[in-house]
Amino acid sequence: MASVSISCPSCSATDGVVRNGKSTAGHQRYLCS
């Protein structure tokens, strides 16, 4: 299973980042927990 490391745009954390739907532009949104 492939995994992609996503970093939080506000705090740069790479763990605890989950998908949070899509933006109005159609891009994937992420939410740092």
Buried (B, 14 or more C-beta within 10 A) or exposed (E): EEEEEBEBEEEEEEEEBEEEEEEEEEEEEBEBE
